[in-house]
Amino acid sequence: MEQDAQLVQQCLQGEGSAWEELVRRHTRRVFNICYRFTGNRAESEDLSQDVFLRIYRTLGSYRSAHGGFATWMTSVTRNLLIDHYRRTKRDRVTDSLEDKMPVVENKESAGRRPDEQALLGELGGQVQSALTRLSPELREAVILRDLQQLEYGEIQTILAVPEGTVKSRINRGRIELARVLQQMGVRPS
Amino acid sequence: MTWSCEQTEARLSDYLDGLLQPVEQTAFDSHVNTCERCTPLVASVSHALGALHTLEQVEPSPRLVDAILTATQGPQTWRSAKRWLRGLQSPRFVYSVVSVAATLLLILTASGFSLRKPKLADLAPATIYRRANSQVHLVYAHSAKFVSDLRVVYEIQSRMNENEQNPTVREGTIPQTSPSKDPGRTDGTNPATPRQQNRANDVGRNLQILAAECPLLSGSFGERSLR
């Protein structure tokens, strides 16, 4: 976290290499938040690019005393995702074929048997699909808590809502996700 | 304490995250074990949470980082050029350039190269070597002469100090010079070369100055020197 603050300072002093390092360190995280929110790879890459563009322009407004750089960056990402959601709300009629297709997960996939991998890939696709059916408020809360493993305090900072609201949204998001998965035929064995 | 379905549902995430107090945990368990509505709810949410945790990080396209950097800082070539130009501003580079320039200036000056009327022939290695060699010898000769003069003056000063401290030996230690000749000359002989004559004249002048500044010796060679 301190290293991020140091890199930000170097960026503000005009060191291009520091910005490059920041981008390399956080691209994966931003992309994953975008991907889990939209469920679309190409759209997520465009959004990630927009997120970093906005961060690059507003880097001077970041204050390390108000929280870590990752929290601030996640907050920027979330705001942009909500803007994007509102902007494209009318355009979304049906999920595209690409949205429904499960994305190959890269991490730790090498050690699994093919049948396990297929099952996980199928389940992962279903969970991703269920996630995108949640309302944006519940979706972002579940993504930040259960996929980004953030603490309640950090989520509170990012969403700018009281902690009680954060807990309530996470709880309702999980229950709603379970209900959608049941509707999709995914039930506990 | 018994909980209702609403209470249980509201605290479901706390239960799944292990945040319930022991008393709350007991109340939660006792309700879920007896409620036909809450039992499947807890099982399904627990399963959904487990499924969420199986989701793995998705790797972005390798081109994404480059695309972001291009969008923010411009194309790769421009970024490299900016980095290179920024490297030129480092203090280390500036010191190096100044050092090299000073060294070159020193070499050119030592080789007699005229900056006002520069000639390409002056930059020939043989010319530079010859002139530098000549300059070095000249400097060496000047240095040797300077040191030699210093030694003479120091010798005279030490003799005068000895005379001041021990007046009884004054007569014996003061150099006897011929009244008809300048100090520094040997008796009855002329200097072999003009350089020797110049040197003798220098020493004579030094002696006159010393005698003027030291009145104690005015009765001996001082008067004669000033004469």
HADDOCK unambig.tbl for C-alpha pairs under 7 A between the chains (distance, minus, plus):
assign (segid A and resid 16 and name CA) (segid B and resid 83 and name CA) 6.97 0.50 0.50
assign (segid A and resid 20 and name CA) (segid B and resid 69 and name CA) 6.86 0.50 0.50
assign (segid A and resid 23 and name CA) (segid B and resid 65 and name CA) 6.81 0.50 0.50
assign (segid A and resid 24 and name CA) (segid B and resid 65 and name CA) 6.53 0.50 0.50
assign (segid A and resid 27 and name CA) (segid B and resid 65 and name CA) 6.87 0.50 0.50
assign (segid A and resid 28 and name CA) (segid B and resid 59 and name CA) 6.59 0.50 0.50
assign (segid A and resid 28 and name CA) (segid B and resid 60 and name CA) 6.31 0.50 0.50
assign (segid A and resid 31 and name CA) (segid B and resid 60 and name CA) 6.51 0.50 0.50
assign (segid A and resid 32 and name CA) (segid B and resid 57 and name CA) 6.51 0.50 0.50
assign (segid A and resid 32 and name CA) (segid B and resid 58 and name CA) 6.13 0.50 0.50
assign (segid A and resid 45 and name CA) (segid B and resid 64 and name CA) 6.74 0.50 0.50
assign (segid A and resid 49 and name CA) (segid B and resid 68 and name CA) 5.20 0.50 0.50
assign (segid A and resid 52 and name CA) (segid B and resid 68 and name CA) 6.78 0.50 0.50
assign (segid A and resid 53 and name CA) (segid B and resid 71 and name CA) 6.98 0.50 0.50
assign (segid A and resid 53 and name CA) (segid B and resid 72 and name CA) 5.86 0.50 0.50
assign (segid A and resid 56 and name CA) (segid B and resid 72 and name CA) 6.78 0.50 0.50
assign (segid A and resid 105 and name CA) (segid B and resid 56 and name CA) 6.01 0.50 0.50
assign (segid A and resid 105 and name CA) (segid B and resid 57 and name CA) 6.82 0.50 0.50
assign (segid A and resid 105 and name CA) (segid B and resid 58 and name CA) 5.63 0.50 0.50
assign (segid A and resid 106 and name CA) (segid B and resid 58 and name CA) 6.30 0.50 0.50
assign (segid A and resid 106 and name CA) (segid B and resid 59 and name CA) 6.51 0.50 0.50
assign (segid A and resid 107 and name CA) (segid B and resid 56 and name CA) 6.14 0.50 0.50
assign (segid A and resid 107 and name CA) (segid B and resid 57 and name CA) 6.33 0.50 0.50
assign (segid A and resid 124 and name CA) (segid B and resid 55 and name CA) 5.72 0.50 0.50
assign (segid A and resid 127 and name CA) (segid B and resid 51 and name CA) 6.94 0.50 0.50
assign (segid A and resid 127 and name CA) (segid B and resid 52 and name CA) 6.68 0.50 0.50
assign (segid A and resid 146 and name CA) (segid B and resid 52 and name CA) 6.93 0.50 0.50
assign (segid A and resid 146 and name CA) (segid B and resid 53 and name CA) 6.86 0.50 0.50
assign (segid A and resid 147 and name CA) (segid B and resid 53 and name CA) 6.88 0.50 0.50
assign (segid A and resid 171 and name CA) (segid B and resid 12 and name CA) 6.79 0.50 0.50
assign (segid A and resid 171 and name CA) (segid B and resid 13 and name CA) 5.26 0.50 0.50
assign (segid A and resid 174 and name CA) (segid B and resid 45 and name CA) 6.28 0.50 0.50
assign (segid A and resid 175 and name CA) (segid B and resid 45 and name CA) 5.69 0.50 0.50
assign (segid A and resid 177 and name CA) (segid B and resid 48 and name CA) 6.77 0.50 0.50
assign (segid A and resid 178 and name CA) (segid B and resid 44 and name CA) 5.64 0.50 0.50
assign (segid A and resid 178 and name CA) (segid B and resid 45 and name CA) 5.03 0.50 0.50
assign (segid A and resid 178 and name CA) (segid B and resid 48 and name CA) 5.16 0.50 0.50
assign (segid A and resid 187 and name CA) (segid B and resid 44 and name CA) 6.79 0.50 0.50
assign (segid A and resid 188 and name CA) (segid B and resid 43 and name CA) 6.95 0.50 0.50
assign (segid A and resid 188 and name CA) (segid B and resid 44 and name CA) 6.07 0.50 0.50
assign (segid A and resid 188 and name CA) (segid B and resid 47 and name CA) 5.68 0.50 0.50
